[in-house]
Amino acid sequence: MTKILITGGCGYIGSHTAIELLSNPEIEVISVDNLINSSAQTADRVGQIAGRNMKNYQVDVCDKEALSEVFEENPGIEGVIHFAALKAVGESVEQPLRYYQNNLLSLINILDCCEKYEVKNFIFSSSCTVYGEIDQLPVTEQTPTKEAASPYGNTKLVGERIIKDFIAISENVNAIALRYFNPVGAHDSGLNGEDPINKPNNLVPVITRTASGMIPQLTVFGGDYATRDGSCVRDYIHVVDIAEAHVKALEYLMEGKNEDRYEYINLGSGNGVTVLEAIQAFEKVAGLELNYVVGDRRPGDVGAIYSDSSLAKEKLGWEARRGIEEMMASAWKWQMNLNEGVAV
């Protein structure tokens, strides 16, 4: 069995990636997650969907000793996918030190364990936020990274630099940073999706909770951007597409296809969709109208960003396959299952 460790395996993207990995009977999935913004029940959902379980440890990656014990108990780990991080842009502006401490210390600890326990393959969950304010669209890997617009974005930018410097002296590890854009949607089964314990900061769970009456009104942050309808433009991408990309990136490294020991690749659909267009897509598939208002801009947000992901297709054989309406339909199916107690 090939052992793969996922940090943040009970999180939104981590759990969907675990499901994709577990579809291969030759892969054993080990998860570490401190559950500060996720639930242990997610591990049960992963097992229900995949037909077999991942091994889950309630461990904070910032706790070096506890993390090392996981590696000691599971010798021979061949790959690590590092998702575990705080990720709310607005919250990072309000709590910068918390974000720097959590996101960077966890990365340093997991890299140290990779070197110590001779893990050869490392996938880093990065973000398009490393590009900052964009002068020219679409974004390619040759687009220069700039000062990030938020502390969260800066943790990803600094994190990539940490990985680059680490790989330069590492004897064992090869790495890929996947710079993805805006993951949304849920598993096709409707049994797993985004369900943050804390206040949701991403658009789609706010949309579905507003539609369910859990949130009285949705606020669109900014209506005066230089876009076709004044709202922010984002590159929304289905979470299952993102999960499949992580599996392909891991295979790419394990098969020795990488040209350099550290590479970075964009993951996006290549289509810019405004926040208002995303709301309209949801209203269409759900057959209802959302209660929303257009408010002030949110600190840390960029006006428009979307990707050219041709390098992902060239190197990984990957491209986004699911459109915005399919993303919204799957998210709504997940929310309705939550509401009805079908998913817990």
Contacts in CASP RR format, 6 or more apart in sequence:
PFRMAT RR
TARGET T0000
AUTHOR 0000-0000-0000
METHOD contacts of the structure
MODEL  1
MTKILITGGCGYIGSHTAIELLSNPEIEVISVDNLINSSAQTADRVGQIA
GRNMKNYQVDVCDKEALSEVFEENPGIEGVIHFAALKAVGESVEQPLRYY
QNNLLSLINILDCCEKYEVKNFIFSSSCTVYGEIDQLPVTEQTPTKEAAS
PYGNTKLVGERIIKDFIAISENVNAIALRYFNPVGAHDSGLNGEDPINKP
NNLVPVITRTASGMIPQLTVFGGDYATRDGSCVRDYIHVVDIAEAHVKAL
EYLMEGKNEDRYEYINLGSGNGVTVLEAIQAFEKVAGLELNYVVGDRRPG
DVGAIYSDSSLAKEKLGWEARRGIEEMMASAWKWQMNLNEGVAV
1 26 0 8 1.000
1 27 0 8 1.000
1 28 0 8 1.000
2 26 0 8 1.000
2 27 0 8 1.000
2 28 0 8 1.000
2 78 0 8 1.000
2 254 0 8 1.000
3 27 0 8 1.000
3 28 0 8 1.000
3 30 0 8 1.000
3 74 0 8 1.000
3 76 0 8 1.000
3 77 0 8 1.000
3 78 0 8 1.000
3 79 0 8 1.000
4 21 0 8 1.000
4 27 0 8 1.000
4 28 0 8 1.000
4 29 0 8 1.000
4 30 0 8 1.000
4 77 0 8 1.000
4 78 0 8 1.000
4 79 0 8 1.000
4 80 0 8 1.000
4 81 0 8 1.000
4 250 0 8 1.000
5 29 0 8 1.000
5 30 0 8 1.000
5 31 0 8 1.000
5 32 0 8 1.000
5 70 0 8 1.000
5 71 0 8 1.000
5 74 0 8 1.000
5 77 0 8 1.000
5 79 0 8 1.000
5 80 0 8 1.000
5 81 0 8 1.000
5 119 0 8 1.000
6 14 0 8 1.000
6 17 0 8 1.000
6 18 0 8 1.000
6 21 0 8 1.000
6 29 0 8 1.000
6 30 0 8 1.000
6 31 0 8 1.000
6 32 0 8 1.000
6 54 0 8 1.000
6 80 0 8 1.000
6 81 0 8 1.000
6 83 0 8 1.000
7 31 0 8 1.000
7 32 0 8 1.000
7 33 0 8 1.000
7 61 0 8 1.000
7 80 0 8 1.000
7 81 0 8 1.000
7 82 0 8 1.000
7 83 0 8 1.000
7 84 0 8 1.000
7 106 0 8 1.000
7 110 0 8 1.000
8 14 0 8 1.000
8 31 0 8 1.000
8 32 0 8 1.000
8 33 0 8 1.000
8 38 0 8 1.000
8 61 0 8 1.000
8 83 0 8 1.000
8 84 0 8 1.000
9 15 0 8 1.000
9 17 0 8 1.000
9 18 0 8 1.000
9 31 0 8 1.000
9 32 0 8 1.000
9 33 0 8 1.000
9 38 0 8 1.000
9 42 0 8 1.000
9 43 0 8 1.000
9 54 0 8 1.000
9 56 0 8 1.000
9 83 0 8 1.000
9 84 0 8 1.000
10 31 0 8 1.000
10 33 0 8 1.000
10 35 0 8 1.000
10 38 0 8 1.000
10 39 0 8 1.000
10 40 0 8 1.000
10 42 0 8 1.000
10 43 0 8 1.000
10 56 0 8 1.000
11 33 0 8 1.000
11 37 0 8 1.000
11 38 0 8 1.000
11 42 0 8 1.000
11 83 0 8 1.000
12 38 0 8 1.000
12 183 0 8 1.000
12 193 0 8 1.000
12 194 0 8 1.000
12 195 0 8 1.000
12 196 0 8 1.000
12 239 0 8 1.000
13 83 0 8 1.000
13 125 0 8 1.000
13 183 0 8 1.000
13 239 0 8 1.000
13 242 0 8 1.000
13 243 0 8 1.000
13 246 0 8 1.000
14 31 0 8 1.000
14 81 0 8 1.000
14 83 0 8 1.000
14 243 0 8 1.000
15 38 0 8 1.000
15 42 0 8 1.000
15 43 0 8 1.000
15 45 0 8 1.000
15 46 0 8 1.000
15 192 0 8 1.000
15 193 0 8 1.000
16 187 0 8 1.000
16 192 0 8 1.000
16 193 0 8 1.000
16 239 0 8 1.000
16 240 0 8 1.000
16 242 0 8 1.000
16 243 0 8 1.000
17 81 0 8 1.000
17 83 0 8 1.000
17 242 0 8 1.000
17 243 0 8 1.000
17 246 0 8 1.000
17 247 0 8 1.000
18 29 0 8 1.000
18 31 0 8 1.000
18 46 0 8 1.000
18 50 0 8 1.000
18 54 0 8 1.000
19 46 0 8 1.000
19 47 0 8 1.000
19 49 0 8 1.000
19 50 0 8 1.000
19 187 0 8 1.000
19 192 0 8 1.000
19 243 0 8 1.000
20 240 0 8 1.000
20 243 0 8 1.000
20 244 0 8 1.000
20 246 0 8 1.000
20 247 0 8 1.000
21 27 0 8 1.000
21 29 0 8 1.000
21 247 0 8 1.000
22 29 0 8 1.000
22 46 0 8 1.000
22 47 0 8 1.000
22 50 0 8 1.000
22 51 0 8 1.000
22 52 0 8 1.000
22 54 0 8 1.000
23 50 0 8 1.000
25 52 0 8 1.000
28 55 0 8 1.000
29 54 0 8 1.000
29 55 0 8 1.000
30 54 0 8 1.000
30 55 0 8 1.000
30 56 0 8 1.000
30 57 0 8 1.000
30 70 0 8 1.000
30 74 0 8 1.000
30 77 0 8 1.000
31 43 0 8 1.000
31 54 0 8 1.000
31 55 0 8 1.000
31 56 0 8 1.000
31 57 0 8 1.000
32 56 0 8 1.000
32 57 0 8 1.000
32 59 0 8 1.000
32 61 0 8 1.000
32 67 0 8 1.000
32 70 0 8 1.000
32 84 0 8 1.000
33 56 0 8 1.000
33 57 0 8 1.000
33 58 0 8 1.000
33 59 0 8 1.000
33 84 0 8 1.000
34 58 0 8 1.000
34 59 0 8 1.000
34 60 0 8 1.000
34 61 0 8 1.000
34 84 0 8 1.000
35 58 0 8 1.000
36 197 0 8 1.000
37 86 0 8 1.000
37 196 0 8 1.000
37 197 0 8 1.000
37 198 0 8 1.000
38 196 0 8 1.000
38 197 0 8 1.000
39 195 0 8 1.000
39 197 0 8 1.000
40 56 0 8 1.000
40 58 0 8 1.000
41 344 0 8 1.000
42 192 0 8 1.000
43 53 0 8 1.000
43 54 0 8 1.000
43 56 0 8 1.000
45 191 0 8 1.000
45 192 0 8 1.000
45 343 0 8 1.000
46 53 0 8 1.000
46 54 0 8 1.000
46 192 0 8 1.000
47 53 0 8 1.000
47 54 0 8 1.000
48 191 0 8 1.000
49 187 0 8 1.000
49 189 0 8 1.000
49 191 0 8 1.000
49 192 0 8 1.000
55 74 0 8 1.000
57 70 0 8 1.000
59 66 0 8 1.000
59 67 0 8 1.000
59 69 0 8 1.000
59 70 0 8 1.000
60 66 0 8 1.000
60 67 0 8 1.000
60 106 0 8 1.000
61 67 0 8 1.000
61 82 0 8 1.000
61 84 0 8 1.000
61 106 0 8 1.000
61 109 0 8 1.000
61 110 0 8 1.000
62 101 0 8 1.000
62 102 0 8 1.000
62 105 0 8 1.000
62 106 0 8 1.000
62 109 0 8 1.000
63 109 0 8 1.000
64 109 0 8 1.000
64 112 0 8 1.000
67 109 0 8 1.000
67 110 0 8 1.000
67 113 0 8 1.000
68 113 0 8 1.000
68 116 0 8 1.000
71 77 0 8 1.000
71 113 0 8 1.000
71 116 0 8 1.000
71 117 0 8 1.000
75 117 0 8 1.000
76 117 0 8 1.000
76 118 0 8 1.000
76 119 0 8 1.000
77 117 0 8 1.000
77 119 0 8 1.000
78 119 0 8 1.000
78 120 0 8 1.000
78 121 0 8 1.000
78 254 0 8 1.000
79 119 0 8 1.000
79 120 0 8 1.000
79 121 0 8 1.000
79 122 0 8 1.000
79 123 0 8 1.000
79 250 0 8 1.000
79 254 0 8 1.000
80 110 0 8 1.000
80 114 0 8 1.000
80 119 0 8 1.000
80 121 0 8 1.000
80 122 0 8 1.000
80 123 0 8 1.000
81 123 0 8 1.000
81 125 0 8 1.000
81 246 0 8 1.000
81 250 0 8 1.000
82 106 0 8 1.000
82 107 0 8 1.000
82 110 0 8 1.000
82 122 0 8 1.000
82 123 0 8 1.000
82 124 0 8 1.000
82 125 0 8 1.000
83 125 0 8 1.000
84 106 0 8 1.000
84 110 0 8 1.000
85 102 0 8 1.000
85 103 0 8 1.000
85 106 0 8 1.000
85 125 0 8 1.000
85 155 0 8 1.000
86 92 0 8 1.000
86 98 0 8 1.000
86 99 0 8 1.000
86 102 0 8 1.000
86 103 0 8 1.000
86 152 0 8 1.000
87 152 0 8 1.000
87 201 0 8 1.000
88 152 0 8 1.000
88 201 0 8 1.000
89 129 0 8 1.000
89 149 0 8 1.000
89 150 0 8 1.000
89 152 0 8 1.000
89 153 0 8 1.000
89 201 0 8 1.000
89 298 0 8 1.000
89 300 0 8 1.000
89 301 0 8 1.000
90 150 0 8 1.000
90 152 0 8 1.000
90 201 0 8 1.000
90 298 0 8 1.000
90 299 0 8 1.000
90 300 0 8 1.000
91 99 0 8 1.000
91 152 0 8 1.000
91 201 0 8 1.000
92 99 0 8 1.000
92 150 0 8 1.000
92 151 0 8 1.000
92 152 0 8 1.000
92 153 0 8 1.000
92 155 0 8 1.000
93 150 0 8 1.000
93 151 0 8 1.000
93 299 0 8 1.000
93 300 0 8 1.000
96 151 0 8 1.000
99 151 0 8 1.000
99 152 0 8 1.000
99 155 0 8 1.000
100 151 0 8 1.000
100 154 0 8 1.000
100 155 0 8 1.000
103 152 0 8 1.000
103 155 0 8 1.000
103 156 0 8 1.000
103 159 0 8 1.000
104 155 0 8 1.000
104 158 0 8 1.000
104 159 0 8 1.000
104 162 0 8 1.000
107 124 0 8 1.000
107 159 0 8 1.000
107 162 0 8 1.000
107 163 0 8 1.000
108 162 0 8 1.000
111 122 0 8 1.000
111 162 0 8 1.000
111 163 0 8 1.000
111 166 0 8 1.000
111 173 0 8 1.000
113 119 0 8 1.000
114 122 0 8 1.000
114 170 0 8 1.000
114 172 0 8 1.000
114 173 0 8 1.000
115 166 0 8 1.000
115 170 0 8 1.000
115 171 0 8 1.000
115 172 0 8 1.000
115 173 0 8 1.000
118 172 0 8 1.000
119 172 0 8 1.000
119 173 0 8 1.000
120 172 0 8 1.000
120 173 0 8 1.000
120 174 0 8 1.000
120 253 0 8 1.000
120 254 0 8 1.000
121 173 0 8 1.000
121 174 0 8 1.000
121 175 0 8 1.000
121 250 0 8 1.000
121 253 0 8 1.000
121 254 0 8 1.000
122 163 0 8 1.000
122 173 0 8 1.000
122 174 0 8 1.000
122 175 0 8 1.000
122 176 0 8 1.000
122 253 0 8 1.000
123 175 0 8 1.000
123 176 0 8 1.000
123 178 0 8 1.000
123 246 0 8 1.000
123 249 0 8 1.000
123 250 0 8 1.000
123 253 0 8 1.000
124 159 0 8 1.000
124 160 0 8 1.000
124 163 0 8 1.000
124 175 0 8 1.000
124 176 0 8 1.000
124 177 0 8 1.000
124 178 0 8 1.000
125 178 0 8 1.000
125 180 0 8 1.000
126 156 0 8 1.000
126 159 0 8 1.000
126 160 0 8 1.000
126 177 0 8 1.000
126 178 0 8 1.000
126 179 0 8 1.000
126 180 0 8 1.000
126 264 0 8 1.000
127 152 0 8 1.000
127 153 0 8 1.000
127 156 0 8 1.000
127 179 0 8 1.000
127 180 0 8 1.000
128 139 0 8 1.000
128 179 0 8 1.000
128 180 0 8 1.000
128 181 0 8 1.000
128 235 0 8 1.000
128 266 0 8 1.000
128 305 0 8 1.000
128 307 0 8 1.000
129 148 0 8 1.000
129 149 0 8 1.000
129 150 0 8 1.000
129 152 0 8 1.000
129 153 0 8 1.000
129 156 0 8 1.000
129 157 0 8 1.000
129 302 0 8 1.000
130 145 0 8 1.000
130 148 0 8 1.000
130 153 0 8 1.000
130 156 0 8 1.000
130 157 0 8 1.000
130 160 0 8 1.000
130 179 0 8 1.000
131 139 0 8 1.000
131 143 0 8 1.000
131 144 0 8 1.000
131 145 0 8 1.000
131 146 0 8 1.000
131 179 0 8 1.000
131 305 0 8 1.000
132 145 0 8 1.000
132 146 0 8 1.000
132 147 0 8 1.000
132 148 0 8 1.000
132 149 0 8 1.000
132 153 0 8 1.000
132 302 0 8 1.000
132 305 0 8 1.000
133 146 0 8 1.000
133 149 0 8 1.000
133 302 0 8 1.000
133 303 0 8 1.000
134 143 0 8 1.000
134 302 0 8 1.000
134 304 0 8 1.000
134 305 0 8 1.000
136 143 0 8 1.000
137 304 0 8 1.000
137 305 0 8 1.000
137 306 0 8 1.000
138 270 0 8 1.000
138 306 0 8 1.000
138 307 0 8 1.000
138 308 0 8 1.000
139 266 0 8 1.000
139 305 0 8 1.000
139 306 0 8 1.000
139 307 0 8 1.000
139 308 0 8 1.000
140 266 0 8 1.000
140 307 0 8 1.000
140 308 0 8 1.000
140 310 0 8 1.000
140 311 0 8 1.000
141 179 0 8 1.000
141 264 0 8 1.000
141 265 0 8 1.000
141 266 0 8 1.000
141 311 0 8 1.000
145 157 0 8 1.000
145 160 0 8 1.000
147 154 0 8 1.000
148 154 0 8 1.000
148 156 0 8 1.000
148 157 0 8 1.000
149 300 0 8 1.000
149 301 0 8 1.000
149 302 0 8 1.000
150 299 0 8 1.000
150 300 0 8 1.000
160 177 0 8 1.000
160 264 0 8 1.000
163 175 0 8 1.000
163 177 0 8 1.000
163 262 0 8 1.000
164 262 0 8 1.000
166 173 0 8 1.000
167 173 0 8 1.000
167 174 0 8 1.000
167 175 0 8 1.000
167 261 0 8 1.000
167 262 0 8 1.000
170 261 0 8 1.000
173 261 0 8 1.000
174 253 0 8 1.000
174 256 0 8 1.000
174 258 0 8 1.000
174 261 0 8 1.000
174 262 0 8 1.000
175 253 0 8 1.000
175 261 0 8 1.000
175 262 0 8 1.000
175 263 0 8 1.000
176 249 0 8 1.000
176 252 0 8 1.000
176 253 0 8 1.000
176 258 0 8 1.000
176 262 0 8 1.000
176 263 0 8 1.000
176 264 0 8 1.000
176 265 0 8 1.000
177 262 0 8 1.000
177 263 0 8 1.000
177 264 0 8 1.000
177 265 0 8 1.000
178 245 0 8 1.000
178 246 0 8 1.000
178 249 0 8 1.000
178 264 0 8 1.000
178 265 0 8 1.000
178 267 0 8 1.000
179 264 0 8 1.000
179 265 0 8 1.000
179 266 0 8 1.000
179 267 0 8 1.000
180 237 0 8 1.000
180 242 0 8 1.000
180 245 0 8 1.000
180 266 0 8 1.000
180 267 0 8 1.000
180 268 0 8 1.000
181 234 0 8 1.000
181 235 0 8 1.000
181 236 0 8 1.000
181 237 0 8 1.000
181 266 0 8 1.000
181 267 0 8 1.000
181 268 0 8 1.000
181 269 0 8 1.000
181 305 0 8 1.000
181 306 0 8 1.000
181 307 0 8 1.000
182 202 0 8 1.000
182 203 0 8 1.000
182 234 0 8 1.000
182 235 0 8 1.000
182 236 0 8 1.000
182 237 0 8 1.000
183 236 0 8 1.000
183 237 0 8 1.000
183 238 0 8 1.000
183 239 0 8 1.000
183 242 0 8 1.000
184 194 0 8 1.000
184 202 0 8 1.000
184 203 0 8 1.000
184 204 0 8 1.000
184 236 0 8 1.000
184 237 0 8 1.000
184 238 0 8 1.000
184 239 0 8 1.000
184 327 0 8 1.000
184 328 0 8 1.000
184 331 0 8 1.000
185 193 0 8 1.000
185 194 0 8 1.000
185 204 0 8 1.000
185 238 0 8 1.000
185 239 0 8 1.000
185 240 0 8 1.000
185 327 0 8 1.000
185 328 0 8 1.000
185 330 0 8 1.000
185 331 0 8 1.000
185 334 0 8 1.000
186 192 0 8 1.000
186 193 0 8 1.000
186 194 0 8 1.000
186 239 0 8 1.000
186 330 0 8 1.000
186 331 0 8 1.000
186 333 0 8 1.000
186 334 0 8 1.000
187 193 0 8 1.000
187 239 0 8 1.000
187 240 0 8 1.000
187 330 0 8 1.000
187 334 0 8 1.000
188 240 0 8 1.000
188 330 0 8 1.000
190 330 0 8 1.000
190 333 0 8 1.000
190 334 0 8 1.000
190 337 0 8 1.000
190 343 0 8 1.000
191 334 0 8 1.000
191 337 0 8 1.000
191 342 0 8 1.000
191 343 0 8 1.000
192 334 0 8 1.000
192 343 0 8 1.000
193 239 0 8 1.000
193 331 0 8 1.000
193 334 0 8 1.000
194 200 0 8 1.000
194 202 0 8 1.000
194 204 0 8 1.000
194 205 0 8 1.000
194 239 0 8 1.000
194 331 0 8 1.000
194 334 0 8 1.000
195 205 0 8 1.000
195 334 0 8 1.000
195 338 0 8 1.000
196 202 0 8 1.000
196 205 0 8 1.000
200 206 0 8 1.000
200 209 0 8 1.000
203 234 0 8 1.000
203 275 0 8 1.000
203 278 0 8 1.000
204 278 0 8 1.000
204 282 0 8 1.000
204 327 0 8 1.000
204 328 0 8 1.000
204 331 0 8 1.000
205 331 0 8 1.000
205 335 0 8 1.000
206 215 0 8 1.000
206 218 0 8 1.000
207 218 0 8 1.000
207 278 0 8 1.000
207 279 0 8 1.000
207 282 0 8 1.000
207 290 0 8 1.000
207 328 0 8 1.000
207 331 0 8 1.000
208 282 0 8 1.000
208 331 0 8 1.000
208 332 0 8 1.000
208 334 0 8 1.000
208 335 0 8 1.000
209 215 0 8 1.000
209 335 0 8 1.000
210 216 0 8 1.000
210 217 0 8 1.000
210 218 0 8 1.000
210 290 0 8 1.000
210 291 0 8 1.000
210 292 0 8 1.000
211 282 0 8 1.000
211 286 0 8 1.000
211 288 0 8 1.000
211 290 0 8 1.000
211 332 0 8 1.000
211 335 0 8 1.000
212 335 0 8 1.000
212 336 0 8 1.000
212 339 0 8 1.000
216 291 0 8 1.000
217 291 0 8 1.000
217 292 0 8 1.000
217 293 0 8 1.000
218 279 0 8 1.000
218 290 0 8 1.000
218 291 0 8 1.000
218 292 0 8 1.000
218 293 0 8 1.000
219 292 0 8 1.000
219 293 0 8 1.000
219 294 0 8 1.000
219 295 0 8 1.000
220 231 0 8 1.000
220 275 0 8 1.000
220 276 0 8 1.000
220 279 0 8 1.000
220 292 0 8 1.000
220 293 0 8 1.000
220 294 0 8 1.000
220 295 0 8 1.000
221 232 0 8 1.000
221 275 0 8 1.000
221 295 0 8 1.000
221 296 0 8 1.000
221 297 0 8 1.000
221 298 0 8 1.000
221 301 0 8 1.000
222 230 0 8 1.000
222 231 0 8 1.000
222 232 0 8 1.000
222 294 0 8 1.000
222 295 0 8 1.000
222 296 0 8 1.000
222 297 0 8 1.000
222 298 0 8 1.000
223 229 0 8 1.000
223 230 0 8 1.000
223 231 0 8 1.000
223 294 0 8 1.000
223 295 0 8 1.000
223 297 0 8 1.000
224 230 0 8 1.000
224 297 0 8 1.000
225 231 0 8 1.000
225 232 0 8 1.000
225 233 0 8 1.000
225 297 0 8 1.000
225 303 0 8 1.000
225 304 0 8 1.000
226 303 0 8 1.000
226 304 0 8 1.000
227 233 0 8 1.000
227 274 0 8 1.000
227 303 0 8 1.000
227 304 0 8 1.000
228 274 0 8 1.000
229 274 0 8 1.000
229 276 0 8 1.000
229 277 0 8 1.000
230 274 0 8 1.000
230 276 0 8 1.000
231 274 0 8 1.000
231 275 0 8 1.000
231 276 0 8 1.000
231 294 0 8 1.000
232 274 0 8 1.000
232 275 0 8 1.000
232 301 0 8 1.000
232 302 0 8 1.000
232 303 0 8 1.000
232 304 0 8 1.000
233 272 0 8 1.000
233 273 0 8 1.000
233 274 0 8 1.000
233 303 0 8 1.000
233 304 0 8 1.000
233 305 0 8 1.000
233 306 0 8 1.000
234 272 0 8 1.000
234 273 0 8 1.000
234 274 0 8 1.000
234 275 0 8 1.000
234 278 0 8 1.000
234 304 0 8 1.000
234 305 0 8 1.000
234 306 0 8 1.000
235 268 0 8 1.000
235 269 0 8 1.000
235 270 0 8 1.000
235 271 0 8 1.000
235 272 0 8 1.000
235 273 0 8 1.000
235 305 0 8 1.000
235 306 0 8 1.000
235 307 0 8 1.000
236 269 0 8 1.000
236 271 0 8 1.000
236 272 0 8 1.000
236 273 0 8 1.000
236 278 0 8 1.000
236 324 0 8 1.000
236 327 0 8 1.000
237 267 0 8 1.000
237 268 0 8 1.000
237 269 0 8 1.000
237 320 0 8 1.000
237 327 0 8 1.000
238 320 0 8 1.000
238 321 0 8 1.000
238 322 0 8 1.000
238 323 0 8 1.000
238 326 0 8 1.000
238 327 0 8 1.000
238 330 0 8 1.000
240 322 0 8 1.000
241 267 0 8 1.000
241 269 0 8 1.000
241 320 0 8 1.000
241 321 0 8 1.000
241 322 0 8 1.000
242 267 0 8 1.000
244 318 0 8 1.000
245 267 0 8 1.000
245 312 0 8 1.000
245 316 0 8 1.000
245 318 0 8 1.000
248 316 0 8 1.000
248 317 0 8 1.000
248 318 0 8 1.000
249 265 0 8 1.000
249 316 0 8 1.000
252 258 0 8 1.000
252 315 0 8 1.000
252 316 0 8 1.000
257 315 0 8 1.000
263 315 0 8 1.000
265 309 0 8 1.000
265 311 0 8 1.000
265 312 0 8 1.000
265 315 0 8 1.000
265 316 0 8 1.000
266 307 0 8 1.000
266 308 0 8 1.000
266 309 0 8 1.000
266 311 0 8 1.000
266 312 0 8 1.000
267 307 0 8 1.000
267 309 0 8 1.000
267 312 0 8 1.000
267 318 0 8 1.000
267 320 0 8 1.000
268 306 0 8 1.000
268 307 0 8 1.000
268 309 0 8 1.000
268 312 0 8 1.000
268 320 0 8 1.000
269 306 0 8 1.000
269 307 0 8 1.000
269 309 0 8 1.000
269 320 0 8 1.000
269 323 0 8 1.000
270 306 0 8 1.000
270 307 0 8 1.000
270 308 0 8 1.000
270 309 0 8 1.000
270 320 0 8 1.000
271 306 0 8 1.000
271 324 0 8 1.000
272 304 0 8 1.000
272 306 0 8 1.000
273 281 0 8 1.000
273 324 0 8 1.000
277 324 0 8 1.000
278 324 0 8 1.000
278 328 0 8 1.000
279 290 0 8 1.000
279 292 0 8 1.000
281 324 0 8 1.000
281 325 0 8 1.000
281 327 0 8 1.000
281 328 0 8 1.000
282 290 0 8 1.000
282 328 0 8 1.000
282 331 0 8 1.000
282 332 0 8 1.000
283 289 0 8 1.000
283 290 0 8 1.000
284 325 0 8 1.000
284 328 0 8 1.000
285 325 0 8 1.000
285 328 0 8 1.000
285 329 0 8 1.000
285 332 0 8 1.000
286 328 0 8 1.000
286 329 0 8 1.000
286 332 0 8 1.000
309 319 0 8 1.000
309 320 0 8 1.000
312 318 0 8 1.000
312 319 0 8 1.000
313 319 0 8 1.000
334 343 0 8 1.000
336 342 0 8 1.000
337 343 0 8 1.000
338 344 0 8 1.000
END
